[in-house]
Amino acid sequence: MADGLRERVLAAVADVLYIDESDLFDGDATDLRELGLDSVRFVLLMKRLGVERESDLLKRLAQELTIAGWARELKGVRGGV
């Protein structure tokens, strides 16, 4: 996965969930719901990452709530968001 994209996703998640990278107890596979992700924060994160509300991408991101999953999905879109 592109390190720059992963870092961008991580920075957005850390900012919105008020966490540090060390809080990812299962690394990039940590389920973000276990760190406080809820529907309101999910929408805020999607805005920060430039994901449109009605897109298929948003639906795919909602199915895998991890840094790794998001970076993988975003990598395929415009070479990264």
Helices and strands as residue ranges (DSSP letters): H 3-17, G 21-23, G 27-29, G 32-35, H 39-48, H 56-63, H 67-75
